[in-house]
């Protein structure tokens, strides 16, 4: 599987993504100049193994999946606000990644019946018992500009500014975070003391975050520990979450071949057609398999005699499936391979064949 090579715009898009991957792979944040993606990978796996407390080797909760409320992705057609996810996609910055990371962190430290979910992390590295948000976030400030090498301290300050801007956006737009004010002197936001709010919060009503017990769907923990949450774009993340939600909504017998109709995407998910087109890239990266209507040209997407076939009831919705080991591969490597080895799409295999395919080598 790979990305189509049939247009100049596709070539330009691949080059941009490769440039973004270069920036993530080359980013550093420390005196020893160790690649930041290696540091973040180690730190996130530490969070998953024992809750992230420094120098603590005791096994933690180690959740296999991170649970997300349905309302973060989908709502009713009558809801005036809509879910938070499409609003996060429309904005720039790290807020979608940061919010998902906060859910991951909370569920690695708190059991489902724990009502005392709280933030224990500062923005900047400190002498405290927990890693900072800066040590758990992979980003590459100003990766679109060619710049002279700068000191790692400057890069760290830029990344910390990104995190604070993301926190502010989460507080002011979808209202998914509440940032406390400093207690001394001039009142200002204390970014080291945010309160996580529930995924179904709206501008009119918010509740403190608690791990959902029902009306939820799961995301594999490897989505975080293998850095997919940082390597994918916001639109790709949105599509992936929407597909995970749809998977959980499907009857058990249909979960190997589930689908989302366009009316549901528009009225409940509120995802635009442009965002939904990111599914092609999820397939290229080996995360999902899309089994399209057999009469659709795999390269152009066109259906010959569409009107006649539609009226005859022959055109069916695309069916989707998740590769078992899709997110178990390191994201940066898997995406680079897909971008460097593009091919014109071939007719899709049967989903039964895909699901029975040999598993790729998984990361630890």
Buried (B, 14 or more C-beta within 10 A) or exposed (E): BBBBBBEEEBBEBBEEBBEBBBBBBEBBBBEEEEBBBEBBBBBBBBBBBBBBBEEBEEEBBEBEBBBBBBBBBBBEEEBEBBBBBBBBBEBEBBBBBBBBBBBBBBBBBBEEEBEEBBBBBBBBBBEEEBBBBBBBBBBBBEBEEEEEEEEBEEBBBBBBEBBBBBBBBBBEBBBBBBBEEEEEEEEEBBBBBBBBBBBBBBEEEBEBBBBBEEEBBBBBBBBBBBBBBBBBBBBBBBBBBBBBBBBBBBEEEEBBBBBBEEEBBBBBBBBBEEBBEBBBBBBBBBBBBBBBBEBBEBEEEEBEEBEEBEEEEBBBEBBBBBBBBBBBBBBBBBBBEBBEEBEEBEEBEEBEEBBEEEEBEEBE
